[in-house]
Amino acid sequence: MKVIIMWILSVSAALFAGYLYGKSCAETQIVEKKVEVIKYVAQKRAKIQAQPNARRDELLNLMRTGSL
């Protein structure tokens, strides 16, 4: 009887440890993706800012096409 209880507790502990490990890995991936998005946005913003000043019509066209 004690062997069965110990086995159930050890399996439960292993499952819980695996859940915590998986959760920490998922959080790491989310953080990495956020960093990648921030870098991508910064590159796009720098590219737009490097261009000469655009007029209102040009900006509206960029906004409509989704480039801005």
ChimeraX attribute file (.defattr): number of C-alpha atoms within 10 A of each C-alpha:
attribute: neighborCount
match mode: 1-to-1
recipient: residues
	/A:1	5
	/A:2	7
	/A:3	8
	/A:4	9
	/A:5	10
	/A:6	11
	/A:7	11
	/A:8	12
	/A:9	12
	/A:10	12
	/A:11	12
	/A:12	12
	/A:13	12
	/A:14	12
	/A:15	12
	/A:16	12
	/A:17	12
	/A:18	12
	/A:19	11
	/A:20	12
	/A:21	11
	/A:22	12
	/A:23	11
	/A:24	12
	/A:25	10
	/A:26	12
	/A:27	11
	/A:28	11
	/A:29	11
	/A:30	12
	/A:31	11
	/A:32	12
	/A:33	12
	/A:34	11
	/A:35	12
	/A:36	12
	/A:37	12
	/A:38	12
	/A:39	12
	/A:40	12
	/A:41	12
	/A:42	12
	/A:43	12
	/A:44	14
	/A:45	12
	/A:46	11
	/A:47	10
	/A:48	14
	/A:49	11
	/A:50	9
	/A:51	8
	/A:52	7
	/A:53	10
	/A:54	11
	/A:55	8
	/A:56	9
	/A:57	9
	/A:58	11
	/A:59	14
	/A:60	13
	/A:61	12
	/A:62	12
	/A:63	11
	/A:64	10
	/A:65	9
	/A:66	8
	/A:67	10
	/A:68	12
